[in-house]
Amino acid sequence: MPGSARTMAVLTVSGLVVATAYTVAMGANGWLWFSWVVLALVSVGVWAAARPV
């Protein structure tokens, strides 16, 4: 996995942990989860673009 894809994967997993912790502590926030889904989709795109054909 190239460096950019690895960085995006780490950011996505970190974002999931933060979103979950926020939801547990403060309650659900739709925009927070929407932002995480967008980040996850961007991460998949970076991984797909960096993947050798």
N, C-alpha and C positions, 0 to 999 in steps of 0.2 A: 504494500500500500504506500503510495507516494506521500510525501510530507504534508501537502495541503489537504489530502483526503483524511489523513490521520488526525490532523489538527481539527478539522471539521467534526470528525467522529468524537473526539474528546470534548469539544464544545457542546455537541448535541447531548452527550451523556451527562455532562455537567449541568446543562440547562434543564434536563429532566430531573436531576436531583434537586436543583433549586426550585423548580416549579412544584415538585411534590412537597418539599419542605414548606414552601409558602402556603400551599393549599392546606396542609395539616395545621399550620400555625394560625393562618389568617382567614381561611375559608377559600372556596373556589373562586377563580377569576377567569372568565372566558377568554379575555384578551391574552392572558398569560399562556394559556394552553394553545390558543390559536398561533401565537408567536412561536411556541415550541414546535408545533406541527410544521410551520413554514421553515424553521431552521432545520428540521429533520428532512424535509423535502429538498432543501438546498444541499444538505449533506449528501443525500443520495445522488443528486445531480453531479456534485463534485466527484464523488466516487466513480460514477459511471463515465464521466469525461476523462478521468485520470486512468481508467482501466485500459490496459492494452487490448487491442482487438485481435 
